[in-house]
Amino acid sequence: MSSSEGPKVEFKIEESGRKLKKAEVDFMRLIEQQNLQRVQKLQRQRRNNKLTGIALGGTVLGIYLYSMFSVKQEKFLDDFEEPVKLEVENKALGMSASTKISKALTSTGIRLPPLPTIRDLVKLYQLRAIKQLSQNFLMDERLTDKIVRAAGNIRDHYVLEVGPGPGGITRSIIRQNPRHLVVVEKDRRFMPTMEMLAEVAQPFMRMDIVQGDILDYRIENAFPDCPQHDWMDRKRAPVHLIGNLPFAISTRLLINWLRDMSLRTGAWSYGRASLTLTFQKEVAERIVAPILSDQRCRLSVMNQIWSTPELRFEISGRAFVPKPEVDVGVVTIVPMQTPLTQVHFDTVEKVIRHIFSMRQKYCRRGVSNLYPPAVREELTELTFKRADVDPLARSFQLSVAECLRIVEAYDGLVREHPEIAGYDYRAPKMQKAVGQEEGDGQESETDR
Ligand SMILES: C[S@@+](CC[C@H](N)C(=O)[O-])C[C@H]1O[C@@H](n2cnc3c(N)ncnc32)[C@H](O)[C@@H]1O
């Protein structure tokens, strides 16, 4: 039966029964015809519904495929953008320049006016990364925001940024509206971009640009109007050091800052200032490593004597331009109200360095080098006895408390025998080791 004919309804009229009247038969035929029409109408509707469904499905699929294609196309264009043509005439960076304008805005904090993207700035100034300055730039606003968020509330606070480079983290800091931002950058090629940001930030806050080496910078002079905060106050001082650190000097910087923290100088002359810093991932893991961990080293114990370091999150090396060979860890370091020792930082540093100098050997080997050969054996034995520490333990098996008992025993012996204080078994080799640290762009094993 073809669908156009419709179903045939058959009436069986019984011979034996009463003959149907003509009117009845006509009526039945009429009903039959109406039924037939209704069925045909429903069939037409069903066909139309099917066609509409197919058309709608096709449109939705088309829209989906088109969106996927456009996103891909945009990404592709991002990677191969033409260099921007800017008219940099009078000002360091022409704000009137016909550059691709980024939306440097976020939902939180203050809204910055439209700015050229970091990528454009890097292209504009042909800022090729200098390896000796460990330059790896972060372009992703979500990541720079995340780093700044890890610092906690910085609104109305005092912030020092180390190595702002083209200014990704700087923008994220400005958006959080601190009271006073100081940026310290060694590479003068970034000064125009910093000046542009300072101009943009000017209505909201104070921003100072220092072109120089962070290793020489006196942070105690950075924030003249920051009041001193009581160290024992549960609330920390409103001072933050933030930075995507240059790898080549990050360990040295951290040890310098721990020294300042212990002596309450530099950034800690204002009170308990906190640090939010990036490190090569392995270094970040060492800073927070607990006892018995493979990563446990001098940096772990040194940090954990004066502060509570926390590895907040990791960033893949792929997020940086140019891409470093390593991933990165973001660490926050908050000074303890009551540090675990009162011994002077330099003594602590010296002893801890000796304890961890031979990681795979018994810790007594490293400690023995604190003493001149003539008294070495005798004083090493006395040190472990007074410290009540097993001299045959390996350094990574020692708790912070045990390390500090060795420090205190040594400190006591130095008081009894002042002539041993200046002894340094590595003295002739020291200069070479320090020279090697600079410029290789990576932390070396000796930095542990
Ligand atoms: C890893 S890059 C970070 C750049 C930028 N903050 C970012 O996240 O994209 C390190 C920055 O520190 C700067 N730098 C290197 N050594 C420095 C030093 N001794 N003092 C100050 N800045 C330094 C570099 O020029 C570079 O801009």
The ligand as a MOL file (V3000), in Angstrom:
LIG
                    3D

  0  0  0     0  0            999 V3000
M  V30 BEGIN CTAB
M  V30 COUNTS 27 29 0 0 0
M  V30 BEGIN ATOM
M  V30 1 C 62.0820 35.7050 34.9600 0
M  V30 2 S 62.0780 37.3740 34.4070 0 CHG=1
M  V30 3 C 60.5000 37.9050 34.9460 0
M  V30 4 C 59.9640 39.0510 34.1590 0
M  V30 5 C 58.5220 39.4400 34.4900 0
M  V30 6 N 58.3420 39.7170 35.8940 0
M  V30 7 C 57.5480 38.3700 34.0690 0
M  V30 8 O 57.0900 37.6330 34.9380 0
M  V30 9 O 57.2740 38.2480 32.8810 0 CHG=-1
M  V30 10 C 63.2230 38.0850 35.5410 0
M  V30 11 C 63.3470 39.5810 35.4690 0
M  V30 12 O 64.3100 40.0000 36.4350 0
M  V30 13 C 65.2110 40.9230 35.8510 0
M  V30 14 N 66.4800 40.7900 36.5870 0
M  V30 15 C 67.4680 39.8770 36.4120 0
M  V30 16 N 68.4330 40.0480 37.3000 0
M  V30 17 C 68.0690 41.1120 38.0580 0
M  V30 18 C 68.6750 41.8090 39.1430 0
M  V30 19 N 69.8420 41.4220 39.6520 0
M  V30 20 N 68.0140 42.8590 39.6900 0
M  V30 21 C 66.8220 43.2560 39.2040 0
M  V30 22 N 66.2160 42.6390 38.1680 0
M  V30 23 C 66.8200 41.5860 37.5960 0
M  V30 24 C 65.2920 40.5100 34.4040 0
M  V30 25 O 65.7510 41.5590 33.5970 0
M  V30 26 C 63.8540 40.0980 34.1320 0
M  V30 27 O 63.0920 41.1840 33.7450 0
M  V30 END ATOM
M  V30 BEGIN BOND
M  V30 1 1 1 2
M  V30 2 1 2 3
M  V30 3 1 2 10
M  V30 4 1 3 4
M  V30 5 1 4 5
M  V30 6 1 5 6
M  V30 7 1 5 7
M  V30 8 2 7 8
M  V30 9 1 7 9
M  V30 10 1 10 11
M  V30 11 1 11 12
M  V30 12 1 11 26
M  V30 13 1 12 13
M  V30 14 1 13 14
M  V30 15 1 13 24
M  V30 16 1 14 15
M  V30 17 1 14 23
M  V30 18 2 15 16
M  V30 19 1 16 17
M  V30 20 1 17 18
M  V30 21 2 17 23
M  V30 22 1 18 19
M  V30 23 2 18 20
M  V30 24 1 20 21
M  V30 25 2 21 22
M  V30 26 1 22 23
M  V30 27 1 24 25
M  V30 28 1 24 26
M  V30 29 1 26 27
M  V30 END BOND
M  V30 END CTAB
M  END
